[in-house]
Amino acid sequence: MASKIAVSLALAALLACAAVSSAARRMEEEHHQPAAVFPEHELPPLPRPVHLPPKPELPPFPEVDLPPKPELPGIPDFHFPAAKP
């Protein structure tokens, strides 16, 4: 029963796709517009390069005493069980 429904739904979807594609093709042929033509124009000149002052030197970072890094707990090893013959 379910296979008949699935086959009928698949057939309906196929027919709908075929109908939509043929309708789209017909509409495209009826309303064919030539490619847009843009007028020739000149680009504006490039802007002059901007001269920036050199970057100032940054002071060095201060030394910081941090506590030791805590140990992370280990992850136990995982092994897949052996395959049964």
TORTORDO-613942 format. One record per residue: residue in three letters; x, z, y of N, C-alpha, C in turn. Coordinates in steps of 0.05 Angstrom, whole numbers. Layout:
N
   gugu      n.X      n.Z      n.Y     ca.X     ca.Z     ca.Y      c.X      c.Z      c.Y
    ALA        X        Z        Y        X        Z        Y        X        Z        Y
...
***
This chain:
85
   gugu      n.X      n.Z      n.Y     ca.X     ca.Z     ca.Y      c.X      c.Z      c.Y
    MET       16        0      -24        0        0        0       17        0       25
    ALA       37       18       25       55       20       48       71       -6       52
    SER       79      -19       30       95      -43       33       78      -66       45
    LYS       52      -67       39       35      -87       51       33      -83       81
    ILE       31      -58       90       29      -52      118       56      -59      132
    ALA       78      -53      119      104      -59      130      108      -89      133
    VAL      100     -104      112      103     -133      113       85     -145      135
    SER       61     -135      137       42     -146      158       53     -139      186
    LEU       64     -115      190       75     -108      216      100     -125      222
    ALA      117     -130      202      140     -147      207      132     -175      214
    LEU      111     -186      200      101     -213      206       89     -214      233
    ALA       74     -193      241       62     -193      268       84     -192      289
    ALA      105     -176      285      126     -175      304      141     -202      307
    LEU      145     -215      284      158     -241      284      141     -262      300
    LEU      116     -262      295       98     -281      309       97     -274      339
    ALA       97     -249      346       96     -242      374      122     -250      388
    CYS      145     -247      375      170     -256      387      170     -286      390
    ALA      160     -301      371      160     -330      373      142     -339      395
    ALA      119     -326      398      100     -333      419      112     -327      447
    VAL      124     -305      450      136     -297      476      159     -316      483
    SER      176     -323      464      198     -340      470      189     -368      477
    SER      169     -378      464      159     -405      471      145     -405      498
    ALA      131     -383      504      118     -381      530      139     -379      552
    ALA      160     -365      547      181     -362      567      195     -389      572
    ARG      199     -404      550      212     -430      553      194     -449      569
    ARG      168     -449      564      150     -465      579      150     -458      609
    MET      149     -432      615      149     -423      643      175     -431      656
    GLU      198     -430      642      223     -437      653      224     -467      659
    GLU      213     -483      643      213     -512      647      194     -519      671
    GLU      172     -505      674      153     -511      695      164     -503      723
    HIS      178     -481      724      187     -470      749      217     -472      752
    HIS      228     -495      744      257     -498      746      265     -502      775
    GLN      283     -485      784      293     -486      811      322     -494      811
    PRO      330     -511      830      359     -519      830      376     -495      838
    ALA      401     -497      831      420     -475      837      421     -471      867
    ALA      425     -447      876      426     -441      905      452     -452      916
    VAL      450     -464      940      473     -475      953      479     -458      978
    PHE      503     -448      979      511     -431     1001      528     -447     1021
    PRO      524     -443     1047      540     -458     1066      569     -449     1066
    GLU      587     -467     1074      615     -460     1076      619     -441     1099
    HIS      637     -422     1096      643     -404     1118      672     -395     1115
    GLU      683     -386     1137      711     -376     1137      711     -346     1136
    LEU      731     -336     1122      733     -307     1120      746     -296     1145
    PRO      739     -271     1153      752     -259     1176      781     -253     1170
    PRO      797     -250     1191      826     -245     1186      829     -217     1174
    LEU      851     -213     1159      856     -187     1147      864     -167     1169
    PRO      856     -142     1165      863     -122     1185      894     -117     1184
    ARG      904     -108     1207      932     -101     1209      938      -76     1192
    PRO      962      -75     1180      968      -51     1164      971      -26     1182
    VAL      962       -4     1172      963       21     1187      988       35     1180
    HIS     1004       43     1200     1028       58     1195     1022       88     1199
    LEU     1025      103     1177     1020      131     1177     1046      147     1179
    PRO     1045      171     1191     1070      187     1192     1077      196     1163
    PRO     1102      203     1158     1109      213     1132     1095      239     1125
    LYS     1090      243     1100     1077      268     1091     1095      292     1095
    PRO     1084      314     1103     1101      337     1107     1109      350     1080
    GLU     1131      363     1080     1141      377     1056     1123      401     1051
    LEU     1115      405     1026     1099      429     1019     1117      451     1011
    PRO     1109      476     1017     1126      499     1009     1125      501      978
    PRO     1146      512      966     1146      515      937     1125      536      929
    PHE     1115      533      904     1096      552      893     1110      579      888
    PRO     1095      601      894     1108      627      889     1109      633      859
    GLU     1129      648      851     1131      656      823     1110      677      817
    VAL     1097      674      794     1075      692      786     1082      703      758
    ASP     1080      729      755     1084      742      729     1057      744      715
    LEU     1054      731      693     1029      731      678     1033      747      652
    PRO     1012      760      642     1014      774      616     1019      753      594
    PRO     1029      762      572     1034      742      550     1007      731      540
    LYS     1009      706      530      986      692      520      976      706      495
    PRO      950      712      492      940      725      468      941      705      444
    GLU      945      716      421      945      700      397      916      693      389
    LEU      911      667      383      885      659      374      882      663      344
    PRO      859      672      336      856      676      307      859      649      292
    GLY      870      650      269      874      626      253      849      616      241
    ILE      848      590      235      825      577      223      831      576      193
    PRO      813      587      176      818      586      148      818      557      137
    ASP      835      553      117      836      526      106      811      519       91
    PHE      802      494       94      778      485       80      786      462       62
    HIS      777      464       37      782      443       18      755      435        5
    PHE      751      408        3      727      399      -10      728      406      -40
    PRO      706      413      -51      706      419      -80      713      394      -96
    ALA      725      399     -119      733      376     -136      707      361     -145
    ALA      710      335     -148      687      319     -157      682      324     -186
    LYS      656      325     -193      648      329     -221      648      302     -235
    PRO      659      302     -259      660      276     -274      632      268     -283
***
